[in-house]
């Protein structure tokens, strides 16, 4: 009975990390495979998964070396000081506004597709504004989404993937798999990094495993690998069917292949998924403004969330561009800070961790240079 309880806690800790990892970003991965080439996409996915698995395990060790419980920004302040905390906060704001804007973008696309299949033609721009106004009003009025709806969202995503797989695997055409297209070869990097970044779930998993911290390593391992395998299967399935017609959000481009009803069902679930994610993120942001930034009045929530709508209305970026920029820049900054934290925690940790990785110093510094170059390339060149 005791061992079953331990397995249950480990399983739940794993689902927490999976839920924190899987979000709207996975919708964009098939498009990057189609644009850059399936072979290039697979290489990026495997390499980034390996790096993030290592980084997640390093973060778990940092957490286990620290007495006080924090979130990411708190660990940055503890080990790297005020300058790094400022940089981490900048990354936080970039990631928040990027994620919110991307969610509005993909939600409006799904909403417009659903209505068009019902015979109603409404611009995604108009639907995005309507969705933003209703969702923000709900959050402002006090609708608090349970933070662990992420697991339900993931189950819904798996459900739609199973439907697509069972109805369409016979429609996959091998000619659609092109190793390299000789254009936009770097586009998968930011999108995949955005989609696989689940560091916010690791402190939650550690909280659940109090007294059994040694199991955190296993939870991190499977919490990273399961989304990776799911992303690979989903991307290959969509590209195999759609090929060069793969749409940025993966589902709408399937209409010519699978027909209306599958696309309608997929768009409906995509709309519900993005709505749930938006409400969850906005609710957490509202609480963070009060608890972490000291803005006590509810009106500040409206003030600070409004720029996301402005970014959306500017029409300056697409869904892929937004999540690629957020992943490539903010995600790389977070990885740099995490690696620097690990170096400090190894020397100045406050407790003996339940597990400790043996990572050579040259690999740590190589990854630092790699993420710095990737952030610079994404921000300046891409």
N, C-alpha and C positions, 0 to 999 in steps of 0.2 A: 504493500500500500504506500509506503514511504517513497519507494522508487518511482511509482506511478505519479505521485504528487510532484516529484522532481522533474519527471519527463514533461508533465503538464505545464509547469512553470517555465521550463526551457522552451517548450513549444509556443507558449503565449509570448515570451520574450522575443522569440523569432518573428512572430506575427506582428509585434509592435514595430520591429525594424523594417519588415516588409511593408507595412502600412505607411511608415514614414518615408519610404523610398518611392513607392509607386504613386504617381500622380498624373497630371495631364501631359508630362513630358514624353511618356511612352508613345502617345499618338504621333509624335513627330519623327520617331526613329525610322519607320519604313520609307518616308520621303527622302531622308538623307541617304539611305541605302540606294534608292533609285537614282538620285542625282549624282552621288560620288562614285557609285559602283558597289555592287553587293560584296565583292571581295574586300574592298576598302572599308566598307561599313563593318563587316565581321571582324576585321583586324582591329579597328578602333574599339569595337565593343569588347573584345577579349582583353586588349591591353588596358583599357580604362577600368574594366571590371577587376583585373588583377591588381592594378594600382589602388583602386578604391577599397578593395578587400584588405590590402595591406594598411592603408590609411585608417580604415575603420577599426582594425585590430589595434593599431597604434593609439587611436583615440580611446578605445576601451582600456588600454593599459594606463593612459594618462588619468582617466577617471578613477581607476583602481589605485593609483598612486596618491590620490588626493583625499583628505579627510572630509572636507566640506563638499556638499553637493551643489553643482552649478549646471547651467546650460553652457553652450559653446562660448558665448561672450565672457561669461564668468571665469572659465578656465583660461581664456586668453589673458584676461586681466591678472589672474593669479600668477601666471608663469612668465608673461612677457611685458606686463606693465601698461601704463596709460597710452603710450603711442600705438601699441598693437590693438588695444581696445578701441581706439578711435578708428583705426583701419578696419577692424572687424565690424564696427557699427556702420561704416560706409558700405561694406560688403552686404550687411544686413538690409540696408535701405535699397540698394541696387536689386538684391534678390527679391525683396518684398514687392517693389513696384513692378519689376519685370514679371514675376509670377502672377500678380493680380491682372496686369495688362494682358498677358498671354491667356489667362483664363477667360477674360472678357472676349478676346478675339476668337478663341475656339468655341466658346459657348454661343456666340452670335452666329458663327458658321453652322453649327449643328442646329440651332433654332431656325435659321433661315431655310435650311434643307428640309427640316420636318414640315414647315409651313408650305414650302413649295410643292412637296409631295401631296399635300392636302389641297392644292390649288390656290394657295395664297402667296403672293409675291411681296415680300417685305425685305427691305435692305438690311444686311447684317449690321450696318452702322446704326440704324434706328433700333434694331433689336438689342444691340449692345448697350445703348443708352437706357432703354427700358429695363433691361435686366439689371444693370448697375444700380439704377434708382430704386428698384424694388428690393434687391438684395441688401443694399446698404441701409435702407429704411428698416428692414427687418432686424438687422444687426444693431442698429442705433436704438431701436425700441426695446432691445434686450433679448432677442432670440439668440440663445447661447447653444451653439452646436457642440455636441459631445466630441471631444478631441479624438476619440478612438473610432470615429466613423471611417477612418482610413482603411481599416480592415474590411468593412462592408463594401467600400468602393472597390477594393482590390478583388473581392469575390464577384462583384458585378462585372468588372473588366474580364475576369477569367470566364465568366458565363458567356459574354458576347464572343470571346475568342473561340470557345468550344462550339458555339453555334456556327460561326464562320468556318471553322475547320471541318465540321461534319457535313456542311452543305457545299463546300467549295474546293476541297483538296484535289478533286479530280480535274479542276479547272486550271491548276497551276501549269504554266508553260515554262519549260526550262530555258527557252530563249530569252526570257525576261531577266535572267540572272547574268549580269555583265560584271566582270571582275573590276574594271576600272573604266570610267567614262572620260577621263582626262579633263574634267572640269569640277570646280568646287570640291576638291579632294579633302579639304579640311572641315567641311560643313558638319560631319558627324560628331566632331570632338565636343563642341559646346552643348549640342543637343543631348548626347549620351551622358555627358557629365552632369547636366541638369537632371536628367531622368534617373540616374543611378545614385545621386547624392542623398543619402538618408541618415546623415550624422545626427540629426535631431532626435532620432529614435533610440540612439544608443544609451543616453542617460536614463531614458524611461525604462529600457530593458534592465539596466543596472539596478534601478530602484526595485524592480520586480524580483530580482535575484538576490536580494539582501540575505546573507547567510549562505548563499550558494554561488558566490561570485565566480568561482572557477568555471561555471557553465556559461558565462558571458561570452567566452571565446567561441564556443560552438554556436550560440545564438547569432553572433555577428557573422560567422562564416556562412550559415545557411540563409540568414536574412539578407545577405548580399548576393549569394549565388542563385537563389530562386528567382528574384527579379531579373537577373541577367539571362537565365535560361528562358524565362517567359518572354523577354524582349526579343531575344534571338528568334524564337519560334514565331512570334507575332510578325516581326519584320519580314522574315522569309516568306511567310504565308501571304502577306499583303502584296509584297513586291512580285511574288510568283504569279499572282493573279492579275495585278494592275500594270506591272512593268513601268514604262515611262509615263503612264497615266496616273501613277500614284499621287494622290492629293496630299497637301501638307498635314492634314489631320487624319489621313489614312482611310477613313470610312467612305467619304463622299465619292472618291474616285472609283469605288467598286460598283457603282450603279450599272455601268455598261456591261459588267461581267456577271453580276449576281442578280440583277433586277431590283425592283423598287422596294419590296417588302423587307429584304435583308438590310438594305441601306437605311430604310426608315427605322427599323428596330435598333440598328447600330447607332444612328444619329440620336435617337431618343435616349439610349443609355449614355451616350457621350454627353448629351445635354444635362442629364441628371447627375452624372459624375462631376462635370465641371461646375455645376451649381453647388453641389455638396462641398466640393473643394473650396470654392470661393467663399461660402458661408463659414466654413471651418477656419480658413486663413484669416478672414476679416474679424471673426470673433476673437481669435487668438491675438490678433494685432490690437484690437480694442483693449484687451486686458493688458497687453504689454505696454501700451501708452500710459495706463494708469499705474501699473506695478513697477515697471522698469524705467520709464522715462519721466514719471511724475506729473503727467497731465491728467488731472483729476476730473475735469469737466467733460461730459459726453460730447460737447460740441467740437472738441479737439479731434475726435475721431473723424468727423466729417471733413475737417480742415486738412488732415494728413492723408486721407484716403482719396481726396479729390484729384490729385495729380495723376493717379492711375487712369481716370476717365479722360483727362486731358491728353495723356500719351496715346490712348486709344483713338480719340477723335482726330489727333494730328495725322493719322494715317501714314506715319513715317516708317512703320515696320510691319512685317507679317508675323504670324505665329512662330514660324521657324526662326526668323531673325531675332525675335525677342528672346526665346528660350536659348538660342545659340549664344547670344550675347551674355545673358545672365549666367549660363553654365560656364562659358569660356572665361569670363572676367571674374564674376563674384565667386564662382565655384573654385577657380584657380587660386584666388586670394585666400579663401578658406583653407585650401589644401596647404598653401605655403605657411599660414599661421599654425596649422595643425602640426606640421613637421617641425617648425621651430619650437612649438610647445613641447613636443616629444623630447627634443634635445635637452631642454631645460628640466623637464620632469625626471629624466633619467638621472640628472645630477642633484636635483633639489626636491625630489618627491617626498611626500609626508608620511607614506606608509609603504610596506612591502606589498606589491601587487600579487594577485592570485595567479597571474601568468605574466610572462615577460618574453618579448620577442628578441631574437638575435638578428638585428638588422645591421649590416655593415655600414659604417659611416659614409663611405663613398656613394652608396645607394641613396641615402637620405639627401645628400648634397646634389646628386644627380637629379632627383625628383624636384628639389627646390628650383634648380635651373630650368628644368623642363616646364614646370607650371608657370614660372615667371615669363618664359618665352611664349608659352601658349596664351597667357593673359594679354601680353603685349601684342601678339599677332592678331588675336581676336579683336582687340580694341582699336588697333591702328590700321592693320592691313586688310582684314577680312571685310 
